[in-house]
Amino acid sequence: MQNDSSSIRHRGKAAAQQMDGLDAETSTPTAIDTPLDTPRTNSPLNLSIQAALEARIIYPPKRIKRRRWFISGIAIGVITALSAILYVNPTQNTHINRMQEILGDFDVSALLPDSLLSDEFVHDMTKLLALDKQAGPIRLTGEFEPAMTLEKEGLRKKHNVVLVPGIISSGLESWSTANCSRPYFRQRLWGTSTMFKAILLDKECWVQHIMLDKRTGLDPHGIKLRAAQGLDAADYFITGYWIWGKAIENLAVLGYDSNDMTLASYDWRVSYYDLERRDQYFSRLQSRIELAQRTGAKTVLVTHSMGSQVVQYFMKWVESPRGGRGGPQWVDTHIEAVINLAGSPLGVPKTLASLLSGEQRETVQPLASYLLDHFMNRKELARIFRSWTGLAALLPKGGSAVWGDLSGAPDDPVSNHTDVSSQTADSNVHSDVSFGGQIRFDSDGLGNQTMDGALQLLFDALDADEQRLMHRDYSFGVFRTQSEMDAHKDDHRVWTNPLQHQLPNAPNMSIYCLYGHGAATERAYYYTFDNSSDAPSLKIDRTPRPLRNVDIGIVNGEGDGTVPLLSLGYMCADAWRKPLYNPHGVRVVTREFVHNPLAVFKDIRGGADAADHINILGNHDVTADVLRVVAGHGQDVNDRFTSNIREYAARINIP
């Protein structure tokens, strides 16, 4: 609401008179220290003070200017990032209207200091975005490539396609109608701008929705959150940030539409066992594939990250008399291929840290740590993570046999092997530390822990309900004999662990493992005790250490930035080529891609050669391989190794 200048001056004088004689330190908080999560009211006092400020009668302290500059920097950064996306990828202009969902409720101009003139802002932004492009051709992630090129070469759709997303990719929308749920009915509380608005303005309600009941592993009383449906359930996480969007665009060029391409979204918070019990997820997936078979074409399942585990579980479930009752021939009859993009069959160490102490690399960076400590602390994060029974599916599998022991690990750096049993922060200043000790303690009286010991530490930290649900849903060991496989083939707990079940009887099916490497990836951790009463008893020890592969308490190894190379590649490059784990001769193909991103100002997502965990979904060569398989040219997609995964696999003592 605007006021004429005389009205402003009148209220300004009144405010000045009202403030005469008051101490500035006591009046200033009333005027300007309004909590960020509490909307300002249009009370007479607030209006008067605002008018006085506009009339230059009172002046905000310098610390308020710094605060406004900080907020302005955040706003400018967000605008710059979104602009960079649109600048590098012209096809994303079609989504520009969706930005209004994010910016529509915010008065950006009110956040900018008075000294930041509009013409200066435009000039600076123009200079920022006018950077020269990299010399030579750049393969963009937009513009429907590489599908446009492959279509000219004769590729057309052939097989039906089901996309299976990874953890946190599927949007979750509210179907609750009680209490604080009503404003969010059928809106996404995970994904889209609604999630961020709810977190910032209605945190308590958001936490109530996003957590599961710790006793049942299902919805809390009065709360109902369900996976969004359709291709747009995971095409974009928020405006401009694509997940499956690029893959869907390219598949459309070959002729795919919603009749023969679906996205099997799911509530990733829930264990696979409960996905079927609550949502009939695997029954619906089975029916969808059987319906598609009526066209005469098999189905190609394209998975990402955790989706690779979901499909492994599905293939065992659908065969089992305790599951889909499809029998031993169902997979071979209905599924042409499974394409795992950045799959995590053996889990992810950062899941261990998330559940143990509510931390991972993203949360222990200094700025992120400061913000989280003042907004959502480790205790709250750990409580949320531990309620998600689906997250435990990503705990590392195979124990010390795969991840190493205190004498070393299969994927240790070859040049500088260091025995973690005697490693301290004061020795081997220029060495790499071994990955065999999954959790290390420098001086707290606890010995370094292998993966087996680390999982036991986690189990001991859980309460009785959390322990019960984890034991009900998962198994993390290794089977080494056929008799063990036979004895547990209908135990749903081993269906999540590829080292404890066999590939299906599907000699005509192929499995393709496509993943990136070359990005620093969390592999192990230094921990210490936390004596604060309101937090988990252990926390990542951020003490600086003169070790090349250690940063703020995190030991970095090789991988795609999220999943270590051992989990990405061991099953595909080695174990699934052995009779014990692949007795029926399923064709397994491994394709590795070096992570080679563009500079951030060229493409904030890394460009067409980025191969880190998320951006591999827009990688040019990976997309081309997917298109060849779904078009019936899978025989042209063969092994390509560019890492040391086969050398690492040879060091793992599993028959």
Order of alpha helices (4+ residues) and beta strands (2+ residues): alpha-alpha-alpha-alpha-alpha-alpha-alpha-alpha-beta-beta-beta-alpha-alpha-beta-beta-beta-alpha-beta-alpha-alpha-beta-alpha-alpha-beta-alpha-alpha-alpha-alpha-alpha-beta-alpha-alpha-alpha-beta-beta-beta-beta-beta-alpha-beta-alpha-alpha
